Amino acid sequence: MLVHPQFNPVALSLGPVQIHWYGLTYLVAFAAFLFLANRRVRRLQFADAGWTAKDVEDLLFYGVVGVIVGGRLGYALFYKPEQYLANPIEILQVWKGGMAFHGGLLGVIVAMVFFAYRRRRPFLQVTDLIAPCVPIGLASGRVGNFINGELWGRAADPALPWAMVFPQSGSMMPRHPSQLYQIGLEGLLLFVLLWLYARQPRPMGRVSGAFLIGYGVFRFIAEYFREPDSFLGLLALNMSMGQWLCLPMMAGGIGLWWWSGRRLAA
């Protein structure tokens, strides 16, 4: 049975300035996006449409704003609505933690709508460009979760070779290292599948639909091994909030993928 190493969350101290590992994982995510998206815009379908490296830089800016604003609002509305509606000023206190992926996704969608409008580009062309570039950033964020020893997994059989004790949880119970499962599923595996799928020209919207389906499925699976939030627990049908939020995501992805094919055939 393994024990979480309990890393120091501070990677580097420069006088009064502290650089946290979690912040570095975000920088890695941004750098990975720039690298991968710049490769994407060189593909014929995007190069012929006039995409440039400057567009990629602007996309990153819009995306970062969408992630932060959407992630924070999503956490407040999906997970602790009563607390934040009673004290809305706390929504601005991001240093206290609390971000939701599904909220961040909605924030990015809004940001991409605005970007597409400003640049007069088809919205689905924008999302098809960025979709295969996102999973590596998600994996990087989960690395930060693991380093911090947060979002640990549910109880595991002590005989499981990789069962891990997270002292941060307040007990010595062996648990699934669910952060590592998420790195592998919704990070690395989803990246490989989407990158390979997007190598060939696809009807506009299909790559975006594939991302929504793939992330929804892999996150839904991973949630069976991740400890539900203590203030929520399991909801109806013994499903977590993360699983319930994945259902409309998967439905939307299936609908978009189907509509994209029908639109091309018409």
C-alpha positions in Angstrom: 0.0 0.0 0.0 1.4 3.4 -1.0 1.3 6.6 0.9 1.0 10.0 -0.8 4.4 11.8 -0.7 2.8 15.0 0.6 4.7 17.3 -1.6 5.4 20.8 -0.6 2.9 22.8 -2.7 5.4 25.6 -3.1 7.8 24.8 -5.9 10.1 27.8 -5.5 10.4 30.7 -3.0 12.0 33.9 -4.2 12.0 36.1 -1.1 8.3 36.9 -0.3 7.2 35.5 -3.7 6.1 31.8 -3.7 5.6 29.9 -6.9 3.2 27.0 -6.4 3.3 23.7 -8.3 -0.3 24.2 -9.1 0.4 27.5 -10.8 3.2 25.8 -12.8 0.9 23.2 -14.0 -1.3 25.9 -15.4 1.7 27.4 -17.2 2.4 24.0 -18.7 -1.2 23.7 -19.9 -1.0 27.1 -21.6 2.3 26.3 -23.2 1.0 22.9 -24.4 -2.0 24.7 -25.9 0.1 27.2 -27.8 2.3 24.4 -29.2 -0.5 22.1 -30.2 -2.8 24.8 -31.6 0.0 26.3 -33.7 0.4 22.8 -35.2 -3.3 22.7 -35.9 -3.5 26.0 -37.7 -0.8 24.8 -40.1 -3.2 22.1 -41.3 -4.7 22.8 -44.7 -8.3 23.3 -43.6 -7.2 26.0 -41.1 -4.4 27.6 -43.1 -6.7 28.0 -46.1 -9.2 29.8 -43.8 -6.5 32.3 -42.9 -5.7 31.2 -39.3 -2.4 32.5 -37.9 -0.2 32.1 -34.9 -1.6 35.5 -33.7 -5.0 34.0 -33.7 -3.8 31.2 -31.5 -2.4 33.7 -28.9 -5.7 35.5 -28.9 -7.6 32.3 -28.4 -5.4 31.4 -25.4 -6.2 34.8 -23.8 -10.0 34.4 -24.4 -9.8 30.9 -23.1 -8.0 31.7 -19.9 -10.6 34.4 -19.1 -13.4 31.9 -19.9 -11.8 29.2 -17.7 -11.3 31.5 -14.7 -14.7 33.3 -14.8 -16.7 30.2 -15.8 -14.9 27.8 -13.5 -15.5 30.0 -10.5 -19.1 30.8 -11.3 -19.7 27.1 -12.1 -18.3 26.1 -8.7 -20.5 28.6 -6.9 -23.7 27.7 -8.8 -23.3 24.0 -9.2 -21.7 23.0 -5.9 -22.4 25.7 -3.3 -25.3 27.9 -4.6 -26.8 28.7 -1.1 -23.4 29.8 0.3 -22.5 32.1 -2.6 -25.9 33.5 -3.2 -26.0 34.5 0.4 -22.5 36.0 0.2 -21.9 36.8 -3.5 -18.7 38.8 -2.7 -17.1 35.4 -1.9 -17.3 34.5 -5.5 -14.4 37.0 -6.2 -12.2 35.4 -3.5 -10.6 32.9 -5.9 -7.6 32.5 -3.6 -9.8 30.5 -1.3 -10.1 27.8 -4.0 -13.1 26.3 -5.7 -13.2 25.8 -9.5 -15.5 23.6 -11.5 -14.5 22.0 -14.9 -18.0 22.1 -16.3 -18.3 25.7 -15.4 -15.0 26.4 -17.0 -16.2 24.6 -20.1 -19.2 26.9 -20.3 -17.0 29.9 -19.7 -14.7 28.8 -22.6 -17.7 28.3 -24.9 -19.0 31.8 -24.2 -15.5 33.2 -24.8 -15.2 31.3 -28.1 -18.6 32.6 -29.2 -17.3 36.1 -28.5 -14.0 35.4 -30.3 -15.8 33.9 -33.3 -18.1 37.0 -33.5 -15.2 39.4 -33.3 -13.2 37.6 -35.9 -16.2 36.7 -38.1 -15.4 33.0 -38.1 -17.7 30.0 -37.8 -18.1 29.1 -34.1 -17.7 25.4 -34.7 -14.5 26.0 -36.8 -13.1 27.7 -33.7 -14.1 24.9 -31.3 -12.9 22.2 -33.8 -9.5 23.9 -33.8 -9.0 23.9 -30.1 -10.8 20.7 -29.0 -7.8 18.3 -29.5 -5.5 20.8 -27.8 -7.4 20.8 -24.5 -6.9 17.4 -22.9 -3.2 17.8 -22.3 -4.0 20.9 -20.3 -6.6 19.0 -18.3 -4.0 16.3 -17.6 -1.6 19.0 -16.4 -4.2 20.3 -14.0 -4.8 16.9 -12.5 -1.1 16.6 -11.9 -1.4 19.7 -9.8 -4.3 18.1 -7.9 -2.2 15.0 -7.2 0.8 17.1 -6.0 -1.5 19.0 -3.7 -3.0 15.7 -2.4 -6.6 17.0 -3.1 -9.6 15.4 -4.9 -8.5 12.0 -3.6 -10.4 8.8 -4.5 -12.9 6.6 -2.8 -11.9 3.7 -0.5 -9.9 1.0 -2.2 -9.1 -2.7 -1.5 -5.8 -2.6 0.5 -4.6 -5.5 -1.8 -4.8 -3.2 -4.8 -1.1 -2.6 -5.7 -1.6 1.1 -6.3 -4.0 1.8 -3.5 -2.7 5.0 -1.8 -3.2 6.6 1.6 -3.8 10.4 1.5 -3.1 11.7 5.0 -4.6 15.0 3.9 -8.0 13.2 3.9 -7.8 12.9 7.7 -7.6 9.1 7.7 -5.2 6.3 6.8 -7.7 4.6 4.6 -6.3 3.2 1.4 -7.9 5.0 -1.6 -7.9 5.1 -5.4 -5.5 7.7 -6.7 -8.3 9.0 -8.8 -6.3 12.1 -9.9 -4.0 9.6 -11.8 -6.9 7.9 -13.3 -8.2 11.2 -14.6 -4.7 12.1 -16.0 -4.8 8.9 -18.0 -8.4 8.9 -19.1 -9.6 12.4 -19.7 -6.1 13.7 -20.3 -3.7 11.4 -22.2 -6.1 8.9 -23.7 -8.6 11.5 -24.8 -5.8 13.6 -26.3 -4.5 10.6 -28.4 -8.0 9.7 -29.6 -8.9 13.2 -30.5 -5.6 14.1 -32.1 -5.7 11.0 -34.3 -9.4 11.6 -35.2 -8.7 15.2 -36.1 -5.8 14.4 -38.4 -8.3 13.8 -41.2 -10.7 16.5 -42.4 -14.0 16.1 -40.6 -17.4 17.8 -41.1 -17.5 21.0 -39.1 -18.5 20.3 -35.6 -17.6 16.6 -35.5 -14.3 17.1 -33.6 -16.0 19.3 -31.1 -18.8 16.7 -30.6 -16.2 14.0 -30.2 -14.5 16.0 -27.4 -17.8 16.4 -25.6 -18.6 12.7 -25.8 -15.1 11.6 -25.0 -14.6 13.8 -22.0 -18.1 13.1 -20.7 -17.6 9.3 -20.9 -14.1 9.3 -19.3 -15.1 11.7 -16.5 -18.2 9.8 -15.8 -16.1 6.6 -15.4 -13.5 8.3 -13.3 -16.1 9.7 -10.9 -16.8 6.1 -9.7 -13.4 6.1 -8.2 -13.3 9.8 -7.0 -14.5 10.7 -3.5 -17.7 12.8 -3.8 -17.5 16.3 -2.3 -18.2 16.0 1.4 -20.8 18.8 1.4 -22.7 17.1 -1.4 -22.1 13.4 -1.2 -23.8 11.2 -3.8 -27.0 12.5 -5.4 -29.9 10.7 -7.0 -29.2 7.2 -8.4 -26.0 7.2 -6.3 -24.3 9.5 -8.9 -22.0 12.3 -8.1 -22.5 15.9 -9.2 -19.7 15.4 -11.7 -21.6 12.5 -13.2 -24.8 14.4 -13.5 -23.1 17.3 -15.2 -21.5 14.9 -17.7 -24.9 13.7 -18.9 -25.9 16.9 -20.7 -22.4 17.1 -22.0 -22.5 13.7 -23.6 -26.0 14.3 -24.9 -24.9 17.6 -26.5 -21.8 15.9 -28.0 -23.9 13.1 -29.5 -26.4 15.6 -30.9 -23.6 17.8 -32.3 -21.8 14.9 -33.9 -25.1 13.6 -35.5 -26.2 17.1 -36.7 -22.8 17.7 -38.2 -23.0 14.6 -40.4 -26.6 15.4 -41.4 -25.7 19.0 -42.3 -22.9 17.8 -44.6 -25.2 15.2 -46.2 -27.8 17.9 -46.9 
